[in-house]
Amino acid sequence: MIIAIDGPAGTGKSTIAQMLAEKLNITFLNSGGFYRTLTTAILDENVDYTDENAALECCKRQKIEYTKESHFILNGKDITAHLHDDRIAKNVAQVSAIVSIRHYVNDLMREITKSLSIVCEGRDMTTVVFPNAEYKIYLDASVEVRAKRRFDQGVSNMTYEEIKESIAQRDEIDKHKKEGALQIAPDALYIDTSTLTIENVCEIIYKQIS
């Protein structure tokens, strides 16, 4: 079984997907974590990601492991706690927009799902990666609400206004990618989470699949 969740940054996708996976006793697959892990590798090696071939070759050199606890291991080091550092947040959209890297990550994720039931979240899970998923959900919220959520998390050194601007820029990049652009699948359940709690959203989704 594949439950695919899409939506822009800050809509609670990761938290909700994790809660659903735990409730259903299946694996949570964090697609964004793959891109953040590869962005980490590219930045660490000082690779110019505007050179698509160099960026892809850098990605292919890495050893990436994904644990059942949803941790990302890059070349033997657990980097999960640093995937939302400001330097990653400022560059991940550009890296994830590279078509060849998207193909590479999609293949990694599809391989994982051959033997596992999963809940996955990202930008194009329902439209590109898993178009035949049994359940498709699109989560949304206003830019202001999403920025406040990120600011309240306290994981960024940016001001609320800087976070808001960063999210707005990320939305534009995500919506205009050459491939894997952020879109609402015609058969997806649309949920505006602006005024809902994480628990509210999980309950709505759970009722749809149970």
C-alpha positions as CSV (number, residue, x, y, z in Angstrom):
1,M,0.0,0.0,0.0
2,I,1.2,3.5,-0.8
3,I,-0.2,6.6,0.8
4,A,1.2,9.7,-1.1
5,I,1.0,13.2,0.4
6,D,1.9,16.4,-1.5
7,G,1.9,20.1,-0.7
8,P,4.1,23.1,-0.2
9,A,6.6,23.7,2.6
10,G,5.2,24.1,6.1
11,T,1.9,22.4,5.7
12,G,2.8,19.6,8.2
13,K,3.4,16.9,5.6
14,S,6.3,15.2,7.4
15,T,4.7,15.2,10.8
16,I,1.4,14.0,9.5
17,A,3.0,11.3,7.3
18,Q,5.0,10.1,10.3
19,M,1.9,9.9,12.5
20,L,-0.1,8.0,9.9
21,A,2.8,5.6,9.4
22,E,2.9,4.9,13.1
23,K,-0.8,4.5,13.4
24,L,-0.9,2.1,10.5
25,N,2.3,0.4,11.4
26,I,3.9,1.0,8.0
27,T,7.1,2.8,6.9
28,F,7.3,6.6,6.6
29,L,9.3,7.7,3.5
30,N,10.6,11.2,3.7
31,S,11.2,12.3,0.1
32,G,12.4,15.7,1.0
33,G,15.0,14.2,3.3
34,F,16.7,12.5,0.2
35,Y,17.0,15.9,-1.5
36,R,18.3,17.6,1.7
37,T,20.8,14.8,2.2
38,L,22.1,15.2,-1.4
39,T,22.2,19.0,-1.0
40,T,24.3,18.4,2.1
41,A,26.7,16.3,0.1
42,I,26.9,18.8,-2.7
43,L,27.6,21.8,-0.3
44,D,30.1,19.8,1.7
45,E,32.0,19.0,-1.4
46,N,31.7,22.6,-2.8
47,V,30.2,21.3,-6.0
48,D,28.6,23.9,-8.2
49,Y,25.0,22.6,-8.6
50,T,24.4,24.8,-11.6
51,D,26.6,22.3,-13.4
52,E,24.0,19.5,-13.6
53,N,26.5,16.8,-14.6
54,A,28.8,17.6,-11.7
55,A,25.9,17.7,-9.3
56,L,24.6,14.3,-10.4
57,E,28.0,12.7,-10.3
58,C,28.5,14.0,-6.8
59,C,25.1,12.5,-5.8
60,K,26.0,9.1,-7.3
61,R,29.3,9.1,-5.3
62,Q,27.4,9.2,-2.0
63,K,26.3,6.2,0.1
64,I,22.9,7.0,1.5
65,E,21.1,4.8,4.0
66,Y,17.5,5.2,5.2
67,T,16.7,3.6,8.5
68,K,13.4,2.3,9.8
69,E,13.5,5.2,12.3
70,S,13.4,7.6,9.2
71,H,17.0,8.7,9.8
72,F,19.3,9.6,6.9
73,I,22.9,8.3,7.0
74,L,25.3,10.0,4.6
75,N,28.5,8.1,4.1
76,G,28.2,6.5,7.6
77,K,27.2,9.7,9.4
78,D,23.7,10.4,10.7
79,I,22.9,13.9,9.5
80,T,19.1,13.8,10.2
81,A,19.4,16.6,12.8
82,H,21.0,19.0,10.3
83,L,18.7,18.5,7.3
84,H,16.8,21.7,8.2
85,D,19.8,23.9,8.8
86,D,19.6,27.3,7.1
87,R,22.3,26.5,4.5
88,I,20.3,23.4,3.4
89,A,17.0,25.3,3.4
90,K,18.5,28.0,1.1
91,N,19.8,25.5,-1.5
92,V,17.6,22.4,-1.5
93,A,14.9,23.9,-3.9
94,Q,17.6,24.5,-6.5
95,V,19.1,21.1,-6.1
96,S,15.7,19.3,-6.2
97,A,14.8,21.2,-9.4
98,I,17.6,19.4,-11.3
99,V,15.8,16.9,-13.5
100,S,18.5,14.2,-13.5
101,I,18.7,14.3,-9.7
102,R,14.9,14.0,-9.4
103,H,15.1,10.9,-11.6
104,Y,17.9,9.5,-9.3
105,V,15.9,10.1,-6.1
106,N,12.7,8.8,-7.6
107,D,14.4,5.5,-8.5
108,L,15.8,5.3,-5.0
109,M,12.3,5.7,-3.5
110,R,10.6,3.3,-5.9
111,E,13.1,0.6,-5.1
112,I,12.3,1.0,-1.4
113,T,8.5,0.6,-2.0
114,K,8.9,-2.7,-3.8
115,S,9.0,-4.6,-0.5
116,L,7.3,-2.1,1.9
117,S,3.9,-0.4,2.5
118,I,4.7,3.3,2.9
119,V,3.4,6.7,3.7
120,C,5.4,9.2,1.6
121,E,5.3,13.0,1.3
122,G,6.9,15.6,-1.0
123,R,6.0,17.8,-3.9
124,D,5.3,15.3,-6.7
125,M,4.5,12.1,-4.9
126,T,1.0,11.9,-6.2
127,T,1.7,13.1,-9.7
128,V,5.1,11.8,-10.7
129,V,6.7,9.4,-8.3
130,F,3.7,7.3,-7.3
131,P,0.8,8.2,-9.7
132,N,-0.9,4.9,-9.0
133,A,-0.8,5.3,-5.2
134,E,-3.9,3.8,-3.5
135,Y,-4.4,7.1,-1.6
136,K,-3.5,10.6,-2.6
137,I,-3.6,13.7,-0.4
138,Y,-2.7,17.3,-1.0
139,L,-2.1,19.5,2.0
140,D,-2.2,23.3,1.8
141,A,-2.0,26.4,4.0
142,S,-1.4,30.2,3.6
143,V,2.1,31.4,3.3
144,E,1.6,33.4,6.5
145,V,0.6,30.3,8.5
146,R,3.4,28.2,7.1
147,A,6.0,30.9,7.9
148,K,4.7,31.2,11.5
149,R,4.9,27.4,11.9
150,R,8.5,27.3,10.8
151,F,9.4,30.4,12.9
152,D,7.8,28.9,16.0
153,Q,9.8,25.7,15.5
154,G,12.9,27.7,16.5
155,V,15.2,25.8,14.2
156,S,16.1,28.8,12.0
157,N,18.1,31.9,12.6
158,M,16.0,33.8,10.1
159,T,13.3,36.3,11.1
160,Y,9.6,35.6,10.5
161,E,9.7,37.9,7.5
162,E,12.8,36.2,6.1
163,I,11.2,32.8,6.5
164,K,8.0,34.0,4.8
165,E,10.0,35.3,1.9
166,S,12.0,32.1,1.7
167,I,8.9,30.0,1.6
168,A,7.3,32.2,-1.1
169,Q,10.4,31.8,-3.2
170,R,10.4,28.1,-2.6
171,D,6.8,27.9,-3.7
172,E,7.6,29.7,-7.0
173,I,10.5,27.3,-7.7
174,D,8.4,24.3,-6.8
175,K,5.5,25.4,-9.0
176,H,7.7,26.0,-12.1
177,K,10.1,23.1,-12.1
178,K,10.8,21.6,-15.5
179,E,9.8,18.3,-14.0
180,G,8.0,17.3,-10.8
181,A,6.4,20.7,-10.3
182,L,4.0,21.1,-7.4
183,Q,0.5,20.3,-8.6
184,I,-2.7,19.0,-7.2
185,A,-3.5,15.6,-8.6
186,P,-7.1,15.5,-9.9
187,D,-7.9,12.5,-7.7
188,A,-6.2,13.8,-4.5
189,L,-8.0,14.7,-1.3
190,Y,-7.4,18.4,-0.8
191,I,-7.1,19.7,2.8
192,D,-6.4,23.3,3.8
193,T,-4.5,22.9,7.1
194,S,-4.4,26.6,8.0
195,T,-6.9,26.4,10.8
196,L,-6.5,22.7,11.6
197,T,-4.3,20.9,14.1
198,I,-2.0,18.0,13.1
199,E,-4.4,15.7,14.9
200,N,-7.4,17.1,13.0
201,V,-5.7,16.5,9.6
202,C,-4.5,13.0,10.6
203,E,-8.1,12.0,11.6
204,I,-9.5,13.3,8.3
205,I,-7.0,11.2,6.3
206,Y,-7.3,8.2,8.5
207,K,-11.1,8.1,8.0
208,Q,-10.5,8.1,4.2
209,I,-8.2,5.1,4.3
210,S,-9.7,3.0,7.1
